Amino acid sequence: MTTLVEKYGPYALIAGASEGIGKAFATKLAGQGLHLILVARNASNLVLTQKELADKYPVEVHTIRADLSTTKGREAIISQTTPYPVGLVVYNAAYSTIAPFADTALEDHEKVLSTNCTAPLHLLHHYTRQMKRHNKGGIIMVSSLAGYQGTALIAQYAATKAYGRILAEGLWEELRHDNIDVISVSAGATETPNYVKSQPVHARFGPPVLSPAKVADTAIAALSKKPVVIPGKWNRLAALVMQRLFSRRKAIEVISANTRKMYRHRN
């Protein structure tokens, strides 16, 4: 059985790695023997995660503190990883706001766009060229079920998550001929620190909240097998209902009603 190290190479880069889903990916990949390059904005969490993983697994754990919404941050990642043959990229970094579109500062809209779209574009453009030279590699794009339809109060975030999924789908077909596996992970509600801080309102008949480890396990298992995976059977069922049984208008209204409820709860 081919190991992840043999299939993708010795180093994995994880953007948004200091907690939540990103940390779960780091833990799983370290457990399978990959050296890690962890990227995040929060320096203290990044150091804690580095120490925890380095103490537990016999792998190298490097860190890069960078703001992916900035050109400087993206350039720092690319320059600092030059010595390492990165064969697997996990893009988990994301930025979001929940507020009326017109009331949100343009700078915040631009940060959502740059973190969720511009940054993965820049990083994947760089690392796919490197992977093609080695004729192997893997890319995991952490997207969201929010990217399957427009949603009031998170319209910009939902649109950027659709971008990530569609980008991954296209690259799945294009790059598999170069022995590079690509997958988009459409995560639903996941018990990350940011999710808990958001004071979520759970829909009465909504899918259960998943653990970050479940999301990471599902993505790694599906990599090389399909272009998109939705972790959790209830999330898959909910996506089926929203996409196939509801009209487009109904799907938007249902999801937006839940987002409005969350916004009122928080404010």
Contacts in CASP RR format, 6 or more apart in sequence:
PFRMAT RR
TARGET T0000
AUTHOR 0000-0000-0000
METHOD contacts of the structure
MODEL  1
MTTLVEKYGPYALIAGASEGIGKAFATKLAGQGLHLILVARNASNLVLTQ
KELADKYPVEVHTIRADLSTTKGREAIISQTTPYPVGLVVYNAAYSTIAP
FADTALEDHEKVLSTNCTAPLHLLHHYTRQMKRHNKGGIIMVSSLAGYQG
TALIAQYAATKAYGRILAEGLWEELRHDNIDVISVSAGATETPNYVKSQP
VHARFGPPVLSPAKVADTAIAALSKKPVVIPGKWNRLAALVMQRLFSRRK
AIEVISANTRKMYRHRN
3 32 0 8 1.000
3 33 0 8 1.000
4 29 0 8 1.000
4 32 0 8 1.000
4 33 0 8 1.000
4 34 0 8 1.000
4 88 0 8 1.000
4 220 0 8 1.000
5 32 0 8 1.000
5 33 0 8 1.000
5 34 0 8 1.000
7 136 0 8 1.000
7 137 0 8 1.000
7 181 0 8 1.000
7 224 0 8 1.000
8 34 0 8 1.000
8 87 0 8 1.000
8 88 0 8 1.000
8 136 0 8 1.000
8 137 0 8 1.000
8 138 0 8 1.000
8 181 0 8 1.000
9 34 0 8 1.000
9 85 0 8 1.000
9 87 0 8 1.000
9 88 0 8 1.000
9 134 0 8 1.000
9 136 0 8 1.000
9 137 0 8 1.000
10 34 0 8 1.000
10 35 0 8 1.000
10 85 0 8 1.000
10 87 0 8 1.000
11 34 0 8 1.000
11 35 0 8 1.000
11 36 0 8 1.000
11 37 0 8 1.000
11 81 0 8 1.000
11 84 0 8 1.000
11 85 0 8 1.000
11 86 0 8 1.000
11 87 0 8 1.000
11 88 0 8 1.000
12 26 0 8 1.000
12 29 0 8 1.000
12 34 0 8 1.000
12 35 0 8 1.000
12 36 0 8 1.000
12 37 0 8 1.000
12 86 0 8 1.000
12 87 0 8 1.000
12 88 0 8 1.000
12 89 0 8 1.000
12 90 0 8 1.000
13 37 0 8 1.000
13 39 0 8 1.000
13 77 0 8 1.000
13 81 0 8 1.000
13 86 0 8 1.000
13 87 0 8 1.000
13 88 0 8 1.000
13 89 0 8 1.000
13 90 0 8 1.000
13 123 0 8 1.000
13 127 0 8 1.000
14 22 0 8 1.000
14 25 0 8 1.000
14 26 0 8 1.000
14 29 0 8 1.000
14 36 0 8 1.000
14 37 0 8 1.000
14 38 0 8 1.000
14 39 0 8 1.000
14 90 0 8 1.000
14 92 0 8 1.000
15 39 0 8 1.000
15 40 0 8 1.000
15 68 0 8 1.000
15 77 0 8 1.000
15 89 0 8 1.000
15 90 0 8 1.000
15 91 0 8 1.000
15 92 0 8 1.000
15 93 0 8 1.000
15 119 0 8 1.000
15 120 0 8 1.000
15 123 0 8 1.000
16 22 0 8 1.000
16 38 0 8 1.000
16 39 0 8 1.000
16 40 0 8 1.000
16 68 0 8 1.000
16 92 0 8 1.000
16 93 0 8 1.000
17 23 0 8 1.000
17 25 0 8 1.000
17 26 0 8 1.000
17 36 0 8 1.000
17 38 0 8 1.000
17 39 0 8 1.000
17 40 0 8 1.000
17 46 0 8 1.000
17 49 0 8 1.000
17 90 0 8 1.000
17 92 0 8 1.000
18 38 0 8 1.000
18 40 0 8 1.000
18 42 0 8 1.000
18 45 0 8 1.000
18 46 0 8 1.000
18 48 0 8 1.000
18 49 0 8 1.000
19 40 0 8 1.000
19 42 0 8 1.000
19 45 0 8 1.000
19 49 0 8 1.000
19 192 0 8 1.000
19 193 0 8 1.000
20 190 0 8 1.000
20 192 0 8 1.000
20 193 0 8 1.000
20 194 0 8 1.000
20 212 0 8 1.000
21 92 0 8 1.000
21 142 0 8 1.000
21 187 0 8 1.000
21 190 0 8 1.000
21 192 0 8 1.000
21 212 0 8 1.000
21 215 0 8 1.000
21 216 0 8 1.000
22 90 0 8 1.000
22 92 0 8 1.000
22 142 0 8 1.000
22 212 0 8 1.000
22 216 0 8 1.000
23 49 0 8 1.000
23 212 0 8 1.000
24 211 0 8 1.000
24 212 0 8 1.000
24 213 0 8 1.000
24 215 0 8 1.000
24 216 0 8 1.000
25 90 0 8 1.000
25 92 0 8 1.000
25 140 0 8 1.000
25 216 0 8 1.000
25 219 0 8 1.000
25 220 0 8 1.000
26 36 0 8 1.000
26 38 0 8 1.000
26 49 0 8 1.000
26 53 0 8 1.000
27 53 0 8 1.000
27 213 0 8 1.000
27 216 0 8 1.000
28 213 0 8 1.000
28 216 0 8 1.000
28 217 0 8 1.000
28 220 0 8 1.000
29 36 0 8 1.000
29 88 0 8 1.000
29 90 0 8 1.000
29 220 0 8 1.000
30 36 0 8 1.000
30 53 0 8 1.000
30 56 0 8 1.000
30 57 0 8 1.000
30 59 0 8 1.000
30 61 0 8 1.000
31 57 0 8 1.000
31 59 0 8 1.000
33 57 0 8 1.000
33 58 0 8 1.000
33 59 0 8 1.000
34 59 0 8 1.000
34 88 0 8 1.000
35 59 0 8 1.000
35 60 0 8 1.000
35 61 0 8 1.000
35 62 0 8 1.000
35 84 0 8 1.000
36 53 0 8 1.000
36 59 0 8 1.000
36 60 0 8 1.000
36 61 0 8 1.000
36 62 0 8 1.000
37 62 0 8 1.000
37 63 0 8 1.000
37 64 0 8 1.000
37 81 0 8 1.000
37 84 0 8 1.000
37 86 0 8 1.000
38 46 0 8 1.000
38 49 0 8 1.000
38 50 0 8 1.000
38 61 0 8 1.000
38 62 0 8 1.000
38 63 0 8 1.000
38 64 0 8 1.000
39 63 0 8 1.000
39 64 0 8 1.000
39 65 0 8 1.000
39 66 0 8 1.000
39 68 0 8 1.000
39 77 0 8 1.000
39 93 0 8 1.000
40 46 0 8 1.000
40 49 0 8 1.000
40 63 0 8 1.000
40 65 0 8 1.000
40 66 0 8 1.000
40 93 0 8 1.000
41 65 0 8 1.000
41 66 0 8 1.000
41 67 0 8 1.000
41 68 0 8 1.000
43 65 0 8 1.000
46 63 0 8 1.000
46 65 0 8 1.000
47 63 0 8 1.000
50 61 0 8 1.000
50 62 0 8 1.000
50 63 0 8 1.000
53 59 0 8 1.000
53 61 0 8 1.000
54 60 0 8 1.000
54 61 0 8 1.000
62 84 0 8 1.000
64 76 0 8 1.000
64 77 0 8 1.000
64 80 0 8 1.000
64 81 0 8 1.000
66 72 0 8 1.000
66 73 0 8 1.000
66 74 0 8 1.000
66 76 0 8 1.000
66 77 0 8 1.000
67 73 0 8 1.000
68 74 0 8 1.000
68 77 0 8 1.000
68 93 0 8 1.000
68 114 0 8 1.000
68 115 0 8 1.000
68 119 0 8 1.000
69 95 0 8 1.000
69 111 0 8 1.000
69 114 0 8 1.000
69 115 0 8 1.000
69 118 0 8 1.000
69 119 0 8 1.000
70 114 0 8 1.000
74 118 0 8 1.000
74 119 0 8 1.000
74 122 0 8 1.000
74 123 0 8 1.000
77 123 0 8 1.000
78 122 0 8 1.000
78 123 0 8 1.000
78 126 0 8 1.000
85 130 0 8 1.000
85 134 0 8 1.000
86 127 0 8 1.000
86 130 0 8 1.000
87 127 0 8 1.000
87 130 0 8 1.000
87 131 0 8 1.000
87 134 0 8 1.000
87 136 0 8 1.000
87 137 0 8 1.000
87 138 0 8 1.000
88 137 0 8 1.000
88 138 0 8 1.000
88 139 0 8 1.000
88 140 0 8 1.000
89 123 0 8 1.000
89 124 0 8 1.000
89 127 0 8 1.000
89 138 0 8 1.000
89 139 0 8 1.000
89 140 0 8 1.000
90 140 0 8 1.000
90 142 0 8 1.000
91 119 0 8 1.000
91 120 0 8 1.000
91 123 0 8 1.000
91 124 0 8 1.000
91 139 0 8 1.000
91 140 0 8 1.000
91 141 0 8 1.000
91 142 0 8 1.000
92 142 0 8 1.000
93 115 0 8 1.000
93 116 0 8 1.000
93 119 0 8 1.000
94 115 0 8 1.000
94 116 0 8 1.000
94 142 0 8 1.000
94 144 0 8 1.000
94 157 0 8 1.000
94 161 0 8 1.000
95 111 0 8 1.000
95 112 0 8 1.000
95 115 0 8 1.000
95 116 0 8 1.000
96 112 0 8 1.000
96 154 0 8 1.000
96 157 0 8 1.000
97 104 0 8 1.000
97 108 0 8 1.000
97 109 0 8 1.000
97 112 0 8 1.000
97 154 0 8 1.000
97 156 0 8 1.000
97 157 0 8 1.000
98 153 0 8 1.000
98 154 0 8 1.000
98 157 0 8 1.000
98 198 0 8 1.000
98 259 0 8 1.000
98 262 0 8 1.000
98 263 0 8 1.000
98 266 0 8 1.000
99 153 0 8 1.000
99 263 0 8 1.000
100 153 0 8 1.000
101 109 0 8 1.000
101 153 0 8 1.000
101 155 0 8 1.000
101 156 0 8 1.000
104 156 0 8 1.000
109 156 0 8 1.000
112 156 0 8 1.000
112 157 0 8 1.000
112 160 0 8 1.000
113 156 0 8 1.000
113 160 0 8 1.000
116 157 0 8 1.000
116 160 0 8 1.000
116 161 0 8 1.000
116 163 0 8 1.000
116 164 0 8 1.000
117 160 0 8 1.000
117 163 0 8 1.000
117 164 0 8 1.000
120 141 0 8 1.000
120 164 0 8 1.000
120 167 0 8 1.000
121 167 0 8 1.000
124 139 0 8 1.000
124 167 0 8 1.000
124 171 0 8 1.000
127 139 0 8 1.000
128 139 0 8 1.000
128 171 0 8 1.000
128 175 0 8 1.000
128 180 0 8 1.000
131 137 0 8 1.000
131 138 0 8 1.000
131 175 0 8 1.000
131 178 0 8 1.000
131 180 0 8 1.000
132 175 0 8 1.000
132 178 0 8 1.000
132 180 0 8 1.000
135 178 0 8 1.000
135 179 0 8 1.000
136 179 0 8 1.000
136 180 0 8 1.000
137 179 0 8 1.000
137 180 0 8 1.000
137 181 0 8 1.000
138 180 0 8 1.000
138 181 0 8 1.000
138 182 0 8 1.000
138 223 0 8 1.000
139 168 0 8 1.000
139 171 0 8 1.000
139 175 0 8 1.000
139 180 0 8 1.000
139 181 0 8 1.000
139 182 0 8 1.000
139 183 0 8 1.000
140 182 0 8 1.000
140 183 0 8 1.000
140 185 0 8 1.000
140 219 0 8 1.000
140 220 0 8 1.000
140 223 0 8 1.000
141 164 0 8 1.000
141 165 0 8 1.000
141 167 0 8 1.000
141 168 0 8 1.000
141 182 0 8 1.000
141 183 0 8 1.000
141 184 0 8 1.000
141 185 0 8 1.000
142 185 0 8 1.000
142 187 0 8 1.000
142 215 0 8 1.000
142 219 0 8 1.000
143 161 0 8 1.000
143 164 0 8 1.000
143 165 0 8 1.000
143 168 0 8 1.000
143 184 0 8 1.000
143 185 0 8 1.000
143 186 0 8 1.000
143 187 0 8 1.000
144 158 0 8 1.000
144 161 0 8 1.000
144 186 0 8 1.000
144 187 0 8 1.000
144 188 0 8 1.000
145 186 0 8 1.000
145 187 0 8 1.000
145 188 0 8 1.000
145 230 0 8 1.000
145 235 0 8 1.000
145 238 0 8 1.000
145 239 0 8 1.000
146 154 0 8 1.000
146 157 0 8 1.000
146 158 0 8 1.000
146 161 0 8 1.000
146 255 0 8 1.000
147 158 0 8 1.000
147 159 0 8 1.000
147 161 0 8 1.000
147 162 0 8 1.000
147 165 0 8 1.000
147 186 0 8 1.000
148 162 0 8 1.000
148 186 0 8 1.000
148 239 0 8 1.000
148 242 0 8 1.000
148 243 0 8 1.000
148 251 0 8 1.000
149 158 0 8 1.000
149 242 0 8 1.000
149 248 0 8 1.000
149 251 0 8 1.000
149 252 0 8 1.000
149 255 0 8 1.000
150 158 0 8 1.000
150 159 0 8 1.000
150 252 0 8 1.000
150 255 0 8 1.000
150 256 0 8 1.000
151 158 0 8 1.000
151 252 0 8 1.000
151 255 0 8 1.000
151 256 0 8 1.000
151 259 0 8 1.000
152 252 0 8 1.000
152 256 0 8 1.000
152 259 0 8 1.000
152 260 0 8 1.000
153 256 0 8 1.000
153 259 0 8 1.000
153 260 0 8 1.000
153 263 0 8 1.000
154 259 0 8 1.000
164 184 0 8 1.000
165 184 0 8 1.000
165 186 0 8 1.000
165 228 0 8 1.000
167 184 0 8 1.000
168 182 0 8 1.000
168 183 0 8 1.000
168 184 0 8 1.000
168 227 0 8 1.000
168 228 0 8 1.000
169 184 0 8 1.000
169 227 0 8 1.000
169 228 0 8 1.000
170 182 0 8 1.000
170 227 0 8 1.000
171 180 0 8 1.000
171 182 0 8 1.000
172 181 0 8 1.000
172 182 0 8 1.000
172 183 0 8 1.000
172 184 0 8 1.000
172 227 0 8 1.000
173 227 0 8 1.000
175 181 0 8 1.000
175 182 0 8 1.000
176 182 0 8 1.000
181 223 0 8 1.000
181 224 0 8 1.000
182 227 0 8 1.000
183 219 0 8 1.000
183 222 0 8 1.000
183 223 0 8 1.000
183 224 0 8 1.000
183 226 0 8 1.000
183 227 0 8 1.000
183 228 0 8 1.000
183 229 0 8 1.000
184 227 0 8 1.000
184 228 0 8 1.000
184 229 0 8 1.000
185 215 0 8 1.000
185 218 0 8 1.000
185 219 0 8 1.000
185 222 0 8 1.000
185 228 0 8 1.000
185 229 0 8 1.000
185 230 0 8 1.000
185 231 0 8 1.000
186 228 0 8 1.000
186 229 0 8 1.000
186 230 0 8 1.000
186 231 0 8 1.000
186 235 0 8 1.000
186 239 0 8 1.000
187 210 0 8 1.000
187 215 0 8 1.000
187 230 0 8 1.000
187 231 0 8 1.000
187 235 0 8 1.000
188 207 0 8 1.000
188 210 0 8 1.000
188 230 0 8 1.000
188 231 0 8 1.000
188 235 0 8 1.000
189 195 0 8 1.000
189 200 0 8 1.000
189 202 0 8 1.000
189 207 0 8 1.000
189 208 0 8 1.000
189 209 0 8 1.000
189 210 0 8 1.000
190 209 0 8 1.000
190 210 0 8 1.000
190 211 0 8 1.000
190 212 0 8 1.000
190 214 0 8 1.000
190 215 0 8 1.000
191 209 0 8 1.000
191 210 0 8 1.000
191 211 0 8 1.000
191 212 0 8 1.000
192 212 0 8 1.000
195 209 0 8 1.000
198 262 0 8 1.000
198 266 0 8 1.000
199 262 0 8 1.000
199 265 0 8 1.000
199 266 0 8 1.000
200 209 0 8 1.000
200 262 0 8 1.000
201 258 0 8 1.000
201 261 0 8 1.000
201 262 0 8 1.000
201 265 0 8 1.000
202 209 0 8 1.000
203 258 0 8 1.000
206 234 0 8 1.000
206 238 0 8 1.000
207 232 0 8 1.000
207 234 0 8 1.000
207 235 0 8 1.000
207 237 0 8 1.000
207 238 0 8 1.000
208 234 0 8 1.000
210 231 0 8 1.000
210 232 0 8 1.000
210 235 0 8 1.000
214 231 0 8 1.000
214 232 0 8 1.000
215 231 0 8 1.000
218 229 0 8 1.000
218 231 0 8 1.000
218 232 0 8 1.000
219 229 0 8 1.000
219 231 0 8 1.000
222 229 0 8 1.000
230 236 0 8 1.000
230 239 0 8 1.000
242 251 0 8 1.000
242 254 0 8 1.000
242 255 0 8 1.000
243 251 0 8 1.000
246 254 0 8 1.000
END
